[in-house]
């Protein structure tokens, strides 16, 4: 039971364990429309009940619906059948020699701008870089340098290219024929994630826009860190670029992963004079059955086999990993026939594809009625304080209470974390109060254990030495390492901690705020139950099943 919360009944209950094996936890998505995936699930559930469960102990089978689905996180996109990536940190056009330097040379800038203006630009670039590195000025990244009016359009284009090739950390814009040069905020942000050389080479690749060219980052064995880099590129340049992680061999002949970037193919579709699209997008719907796989991991396998991007798949929510799950999905640019062809290959990876048919549109997150759970509870026993000798009676009492009165769907440890000293909602409250230093200290509060992660956190709180803590921290702690890098740059005062929090992706920051919102929901639901019990009172939102074709939003 969750601490000091109110419940619908006061029955004693019992103890047990869940998820001893994937087959102990079967999740089936309940679709908004009447035709759900229940038929497929029912057949598979029968197979599960008939199949032996190995050495697992006898257990109790629970069958329940759940109306709340989790939100998915981002995962890196990919494509199949592509060419091998270029050398790490470099870009290379397919089937063409490496591009010649050209306009990026200083002599070309001198000829375009004249030596005096070129020298001033060079000084501005050096001063900006020094300010970024020293952080002596809080507004160091906001300065601008004017090259004056450049009336000839071709000269402006040549200058834009020349400046960005020589100084990839600069951005150039034109205002009423006047060329303005300033620091590139995207360049600076990427420097927080990869080396400056990689960042510089990436932006040169981006500016060159050479047809069929690719760019590869240095090998990176940290999956979480790769996901952050994928997310950054998709967020900033998703309409122009696409990314995939490829297996590469490093200098020690060891297998590793590297992110490869390429330009998206230009669409050849044209709108006819009538305004209607000549060729509609192709969608294929199916039900995905997976076992002991994350939803996004399963999509990665499917995308690689079908030769499409993971972003071409749509779904309403992610499902548990250690479970057997069923959920509807829609994939774009794949025919039903093509999807059927890969069925046997996917079975070897723990997936089955059912109910394949054409569809007219993609799915949206949250577009579901809920989830149906078939749960086996094992290792059944009494609570320590329960002196009853009849365990079956306790179980029957609990089942009857749930069937008759339901249960309150409180958020649990999955949302708040397993930490004993600090939980995620406390960090969220500090962020909402804009107490950035407190939020940072809470984040780095260690647990009472002697391991590299907690030792690094403990050292940082005692010394405020972000650089030293970064050396101690394992590579897989991506979020912690990103914050420590920022704190090393910006300091540990209010301003430094604010910049530190802003240095991690929004999806990571908002997690803590959502955790505090979840705590408020728990407290409000408990208070409501304590004051009014289970009876309906004025102000309650009641979900009626008289007309299931009406959405919940309509009923509100």
C-alpha positions in Angstrom: 0.0 0.0 0.0 1.1 3.6 -0.6 1.9 5.7 2.4 -1.1 7.1 4.3 -3.5 7.0 1.3 -7.2 6.3 1.5 -8.6 3.1 -0.1 -12.0 1.9 -1.2 -12.0 -1.0 1.3 -10.2 -1.9 4.5 -9.6 -5.6 3.8 -6.3 -7.0 5.0 -5.1 -8.3 1.6 -2.1 -10.5 1.0 1.4 -10.5 -0.3 2.8 -11.8 -3.6 5.1 -11.1 -6.5 4.4 -10.3 -10.2 6.3 -10.4 -13.4 8.3 -13.6 -12.5 8.2 -14.3 -16.2 6.8 -12.4 -19.3 3.9 -14.9 -19.5 2.8 -13.8 -16.0 2.0 -10.3 -17.3 -0.2 -10.1 -20.4 -1.2 -6.6 -21.6 -3.8 -6.0 -24.3 -4.6 -2.5 -25.5 -8.3 -1.6 -25.6 -9.0 0.4 -28.7 -11.3 3.4 -28.9 -13.4 1.7 -31.6 -15.5 -1.4 -31.0 -13.2 -3.8 -32.9 -10.3 -4.3 -30.5 -7.4 -6.8 -30.4 -9.2 -8.9 -27.8 -9.7 -11.8 -30.3 -6.0 -12.2 -30.9 -5.3 -11.9 -27.2 -7.9 -14.4 -26.2 -6.4 -17.1 -28.5 -2.9 -16.4 -27.3 -4.0 -16.3 -23.7 -5.5 -19.8 -24.1 -2.1 -21.0 -25.4 -0.4 -19.4 -22.4 -2.7 -21.1 -20.0 -2.1 -24.5 -21.6 1.7 -24.1 -21.8 3.9 -25.0 -18.9 5.4 -22.1 -16.9 8.7 -23.8 -16.2 9.9 -23.8 -12.6 7.7 -20.9 -11.5 5.7 -21.4 -8.4 1.9 -21.7 -8.4 0.1 -18.3 -8.6 -3.1 -16.4 -8.8 -4.4 -15.1 -12.1 -5.8 -11.6 -12.2 -7.8 -10.2 -15.1 -8.4 -6.4 -15.1 -8.7 -3.3 -17.3 -6.6 -0.2 -16.8 -7.6 3.1 -18.3 -4.2 4.9 -18.3 -1.5 4.3 -20.9 2.1 5.6 -20.5 3.7 8.0 -22.9 6.5 6.8 -25.1 9.9 8.3 -25.2 12.0 9.1 -28.2 14.2 6.6 -29.8 16.7 6.9 -32.6 15.4 6.5 -36.2 17.1 4.2 -38.7 17.0 2.8 -42.2 17.8 -0.5 -43.8 19.9 -1.1 -46.9 21.9 2.1 -46.6 25.6 2.3 -47.4 28.3 2.0 -44.8 28.8 5.2 -42.9 31.7 7.6 -43.6 34.6 7.7 -41.3 33.6 9.1 -37.8 33.6 12.8 -37.6 33.6 13.3 -41.4 31.1 13.6 -44.2 31.4 12.0 -47.6 29.2 12.0 -50.8 28.4 8.6 -52.1 30.4 7.7 -55.2 32.1 11.0 -55.3 35.6 12.3 -54.2 35.8 14.2 -51.0 34.8 17.8 -51.6 37.5 20.4 -52.0 37.9 23.2 -49.4 36.9 26.0 -51.8 35.3 29.1 -50.2 36.2 28.4 -46.6 39.8 29.5 -47.0 40.7 32.9 -45.4 41.9 34.3 -48.8 38.4 33.9 -50.2 36.9 35.8 -47.3 39.6 38.5 -47.8 38.6 38.8 -51.4 34.9 38.9 -50.6 35.0 41.3 -47.6 38.3 43.0 -48.0 41.2 42.4 -45.6 40.1 45.0 -42.9 36.5 43.7 -42.6 37.8 40.1 -42.8 40.2 40.8 -39.9 37.3 42.4 -37.8 35.2 39.3 -38.5 38.0 37.0 -37.4 38.4 39.0 -34.2 34.7 38.8 -33.5 34.7 35.1 -34.0 37.7 34.6 -31.7 36.2 36.9 -29.0 32.9 35.0 -29.1 34.7 31.6 -28.8 36.8 32.9 -25.9 33.7 34.2 -24.1 31.9 30.8 -24.6 34.8 29.0 -23.1 35.4 31.3 -20.1 31.7 32.2 -19.5 32.9 35.5 -18.1 29.9 37.3 -19.6 26.4 35.9 -19.1 25.3 37.5 -22.4 28.4 36.3 -24.3 26.3 34.3 -26.8 24.0 37.1 -27.8 26.5 39.5 -29.5 26.1 40.4 -33.2 28.5 41.7 -35.9 27.4 43.6 -38.9 29.1 43.2 -42.3 27.1 46.1 -43.6 24.8 46.1 -46.7 25.7 43.5 -49.4 23.4 44.3 -52.3 24.4 41.6 -54.7 22.5 38.4 -54.0 25.2 36.1 -55.3 27.8 37.8 -53.2 25.6 37.4 -50.1 25.2 33.7 -50.9 29.0 33.2 -51.3 29.6 35.1 -48.0 27.0 33.0 -46.1 28.7 29.8 -47.3 32.3 31.1 -46.8 31.7 32.3 -43.2 29.9 29.2 -42.1 32.5 26.9 -43.6 35.4 28.8 -41.9 33.5 29.5 -38.7 30.8 26.8 -38.3 30.0 28.1 -34.8 28.7 31.3 -36.4 25.2 31.9 -37.9 24.6 34.4 -40.7 21.3 36.2 -41.4 20.3 39.0 -43.8 18.1 41.9 -42.7 17.2 44.3 -45.5 20.4 43.4 -47.5 22.5 43.9 -44.3 24.4 40.8 -43.3 24.5 40.0 -39.6 26.9 37.4 -38.0 26.2 36.0 -34.5 26.9 32.9 -32.4 25.1 29.7 -33.5 23.1 28.5 -30.4 22.6 25.0 -32.0 26.3 24.6 -32.4 26.8 25.5 -28.8 24.2 23.0 -27.6 25.6 20.1 -29.7 29.0 20.8 -28.1 27.5 19.8 -24.8 26.8 16.3 -26.3 29.8 15.5 -28.5 33.3 16.8 -29.1 33.9 20.2 -30.6 35.6 18.7 -33.6 32.5 16.5 -34.3 30.3 19.5 -33.9 32.4 21.6 -36.3 32.5 18.9 -38.9 28.7 18.2 -38.5 27.8 21.9 -39.2 30.2 22.0 -42.2 28.4 19.0 -43.5 25.0 20.6 -42.8 26.0 23.8 -44.6 27.5 22.1 -47.6 24.3 20.3 -48.4 26.1 18.0 -50.9 23.8 15.5 -52.6 24.1 11.9 -51.3 26.6 12.9 -48.6 26.6 11.4 -45.2 28.2 12.3 -41.8 29.2 9.9 -39.0 29.9 10.8 -35.4 32.6 9.0 -33.4 31.8 5.5 -32.2 29.6 5.6 -29.0 28.8 2.5 -27.0 26.4 4.4 -24.7 22.9 3.7 -26.0 21.3 6.4 -23.8 23.8 9.0 -24.9 23.2 8.1 -28.6 19.4 8.6 -28.0 20.1 12.1 -26.7 22.1 12.9 -29.8 19.5 11.4 -32.1 16.8 13.5 -30.3 18.8 16.7 -30.7 19.3 16.3 -34.4 15.6 15.3 -34.9 14.4 18.2 -32.9 16.6 20.8 -34.6 17.0 19.5 -38.1 14.3 16.7 -38.4 12.8 18.1 -41.6 16.2 18.1 -43.3 18.1 15.2 -41.9 17.6 11.7 -40.7 19.8 9.5 -38.5 20.5 5.9 -37.7 22.9 4.0 -35.5 25.2 1.7 -37.4 27.6 -1.0 -36.2 31.2 0.0 -36.9 34.7 -1.5 -36.1 36.8 0.8 -34.0 40.6 1.2 -34.0 41.0 -1.8 -31.7 38.9 -4.0 -34.1 36.1 -4.0 -31.6 32.4 -3.7 -32.6 30.8 -0.4 -31.6 27.9 1.8 -32.6 28.1 5.1 -34.5 25.4 7.6 -35.5 25.2 8.3 -39.2 23.4 11.3 -40.6 22.1 11.9 -44.1 19.8 14.3 -45.9 16.2 13.3 -46.3 15.1 12.5 -49.8 13.2 15.2 -51.5 9.5 14.4 -52.1 8.7 14.0 -55.8 4.9 14.4 -55.3 3.3 17.4 -56.8 -0.1 18.9 -56.3 -2.2 19.0 -59.4 -4.1 22.1 -60.4 -7.2 21.0 -58.6 -5.4 21.1 -55.3 -5.7 17.4 -54.5 -2.7 15.3 -53.7 -1.9 12.9 -56.6 -0.7 10.1 -54.4 -2.0 9.5 -50.9 0.3 8.2 -48.2 0.1 4.4 -47.8 -0.8 3.1 -44.4 -0.9 -0.5 -43.1 -2.4 -1.3 -39.7 -1.6 -4.4 -37.7 -1.5 -5.8 -34.1 1.9 -6.3 -32.7 2.5 -9.1 -30.2 5.8 -8.9 -28.4 7.5 -10.7 -25.5 10.2 -9.4 -23.3 10.8 -6.4 -25.6 10.4 -2.7 -25.2 7.9 -1.2 -27.7 10.6 1.1 -29.2 13.1 -1.8 -29.5 10.5 -3.8 -31.3 9.8 -0.9 -33.7 13.5 -0.7 -34.4 13.6 -4.3 -35.5 10.6 -3.8 -37.7 11.9 -0.6 -39.3 15.3 -2.2 -40.1 13.7 -5.2 -41.7 11.1 -3.1 -43.7 13.6 -0.4 -44.8 11.7 2.5 -43.2 12.2 4.9 -40.3 11.0 4.1 -36.8 9.2 7.4 -37.1 7.0 5.9 -39.8 5.3 3.8 -37.1 2.5 5.2 -35.0 1.0 3.8 -31.8 -1.1 5.0 -28.9 1.4 4.2 -26.1 4.3 2.0 -25.0 3.8 -1.3 -23.2 5.7 -3.1 -20.5 9.0 -4.9 -21.5 8.8 -7.9 -19.1 5.4 -9.0 -20.4 3.6 -10.4 -23.4 1.8 -7.4 -24.9 -0.7 -6.8 -27.8 -1.2 -3.3 -29.3 -2.4 -1.9 -32.6 0.1 -0.1 -34.8 0.1 1.6 -38.1 3.2 1.8 -40.4 3.5 4.3 -43.3 4.9 3.5 -46.8 4.6 -0.3 -46.3 2.0 -2.5 -48.1 0.1 -5.3 -46.2 1.8 -7.9 -48.5 5.3 -6.6 -47.5 4.4 -6.7 -43.8 3.3 -10.3 -44.1 6.6 -11.3 -45.7 8.6 -10.5 -42.6 6.4 -12.4 -40.1 8.7 -15.5 -39.7 11.8 -13.3 -39.2 10.1 -11.3 -36.5 9.1 -14.4 -34.6 12.8 -15.1 -34.0 13.1 -11.8 -32.3 10.1 -12.3 -30.0 7.4 -10.7 -32.1 4.3 -11.8 -34.0 2.2 -9.7 -36.4 -1.6 -10.2 -36.5 -4.6 -8.6 -38.1 -2.7 -7.0 -41.1 -4.9 -4.7 -43.2 -4.9 -1.4 -45.0 -5.6 1.8 -43.1 -6.3 5.5 -44.0 -4.3 7.3 -41.3 -1.8 7.0 -38.5 -2.5 6.5 -34.8 -2.1 9.2 -32.1 -0.6 9.0 -28.6 -3.4 8.4 -26.1 -5.9 7.3 -28.7 -7.1 4.3 -26.7 -9.7 3.4 -24.1 -7.2 1.7 -21.8 -5.4 -1.6 -21.3 -6.5 -5.1 -20.3 -4.2 -7.0 -17.9 -4.0 -10.7 -17.3 -1.6 -11.0 -14.3 -0.3 -14.0 -12.4 0.6 -13.3 -8.8 3.1 -15.8 -7.3 4.7 -16.6 -3.9 1.4 -15.9 -2.1 1.5 -15.4 1.6 -0.1 -13.5 4.5 1.0 -10.0 5.6 3.3 -10.2 8.7 0.6 -8.6 10.8 -2.1 -11.0 9.6 -2.7 -14.0 12.0 -5.4 -15.6 9.8 -4.6 -19.2 9.0 -6.7 -19.3 5.8 -4.8 -17.7 2.9 -7.4 -18.7 0.4 -10.0 -16.8 2.4 -7.9 -13.7 2.3 -7.4 -14.0 -1.5 -11.1 -14.5 -2.1 -12.0 -11.5 0.1 -9.5 -9.3 -1.8 -10.8 -10.5 -5.2 -14.4 -9.9 -4.3 -13.7 -6.4 -3.0 -11.9 -5.5 -6.2 -14.6 -6.9 -8.4 -17.4 -5.1 -6.4 -15.7 -1.8 -5.7 -12.7 -1.5 -8.0 -9.5 0.2 -6.8 -7.9 3.7 -6.8 -5.3 3.9 -9.6 -2.6 5.6 -7.6 0.8 6.5 -9.2 3.5 4.3 -7.7 7.3 3.8 -7.6 7.6 3.7 -11.3 6.8 7.4 -11.4 8.5 8.5 -8.2 11.6 6.3 -8.3 13.0 3.8 -5.8 15.2 6.2 -3.9 14.9 6.3 -0.2 16.5 9.7 0.4 15.0 11.8 -2.5 12.2 11.1 -4.9 11.5 12.7 -8.2 8.5 14.7 -7.1 10.7 16.7 -4.7 13.0 17.7 -7.6 9.9 18.7 -9.6 8.6 21.0 -6.8 12.0 22.7 -6.5 12.0 23.3 -10.3 8.4 24.7 -10.2 9.5 27.1 -7.4 12.5 28.1 -9.6 14.9 27.0 -6.8 17.4 25.6 -9.2 20.2 25.1 -6.7 18.0 23.1 -4.4 16.7 21.1 -7.4 20.3 20.3 -8.4 21.3 19.3 -4.9 18.3 17.0 -4.6 19.2 15.5 -8.0 22.7 14.7 -6.8 21.7 13.5 -3.3 23.2 10.0 -3.0 21.6 6.9 -1.6 23.3 5.2 1.4 25.3 2.8 -0.7 29.0 2.5 -1.7 29.0 2.3 -5.5 30.5 4.5 -8.3 27.3 6.5 -9.0 26.5 7.4 -5.4 30.2 8.0 -4.6 30.4 10.5 -7.4 27.2 12.2 -6.2 28.4 12.3 -2.7 31.7 13.8 -3.8 30.0 16.6 -5.8 27.7 17.6 -2.9 30.7 17.8 -0.5 33.1 19.6 -2.9 31.0 21.2 -5.6 33.8 20.0 -7.9 31.7 19.1 -11.1 34.8 18.2 -13.1 36.1 15.8 -10.5 32.6 14.2 -10.1 32.4 13.8 -13.9 35.6 11.7 -13.9 34.2 9.5 -11.2 30.8 9.0 -12.8 30.2 6.0 -15.1 29.6 6.7 -18.8 26.1 5.2 -18.8 24.7 7.9 -16.4 23.9 10.2 -19.3 21.7 12.7 -17.5 24.1 13.2 -14.6 27.0 13.6 -16.9 25.2 16.3 -19.0 24.4 18.2 -15.9 27.9 18.0 -14.5 29.4 19.2 -17.8 27.1 22.2 -17.7 27.9 22.9 -14.1 31.6 22.8 -14.8 31.1 25.4 -17.5 28.6 27.7 -15.8 29.2 27.2 -12.0 26.9 26.0 -9.2 25.1 29.2 -8.3 21.5 30.0 -9.3 22.4 31.1 -12.8 24.8 28.1 -13.3 22.2 25.6 -12.1 19.6 27.2 -14.3 21.8 26.8 -17.4 22.6 23.3 -16.2 18.9 22.2 -16.1 18.4 23.9 -19.5 21.3 21.9 -21.0 19.4 18.6 -20.8 16.5 17.8 -23.2 13.1 19.1 -22.3 11.7 15.6 -22.1 14.1 14.8 -19.3 13.4 18.1 -17.4 9.6 17.8 -17.6 9.7 14.3 -16.1 10.3 15.8 -12.7 7.5 18.3 -13.0 5.2 15.5 -14.1 6.2 13.5 -11.0 5.1 16.3 -8.8 1.8 16.6 -10.7 1.4 12.8 -10.1 1.9 13.3 -6.4 -0.7 16.0 -6.3 -3.1 13.7 -8.1 -2.4 11.0 -5.6 -3.0 13.3 -2.6 -6.2 14.8 -4.2 -7.7 11.4 -5.0 -6.9 10.2 -1.5 -8.4 13.3 0.1 -11.5 13.0 -2.1 -12.0 9.4 -1.0 -11.4 10.2 2.7 -14.0 13.0 2.7 -16.7 11.6 0.5 -16.0 7.8 0.3 -17.0 6.0 -2.9 -20.4 7.7 -3.4 -20.9 10.1 -6.3 -21.1 13.8 -5.2 -21.7 17.1 -7.1 -18.6 18.0 -9.0 -17.5 14.4 -9.8 -16.8 13.4 -13.4 -18.7 10.2 -14.0 -17.8 8.0 -16.9 -21.0 6.4 -18.3 -20.8 3.4 -20.6 -24.3 3.9 -22.0 -22.9 5.1 -25.3 -19.4 3.9 -25.8 -19.1 5.6 -29.2 -18.9 9.0 -27.5 -15.4 9.9 -26.4 -14.6 10.9 -22.8 -13.8 14.4 -24.0 -17.3 14.8 -25.3 -18.8 13.6 -22.0 -16.8 16.2 -20.1 
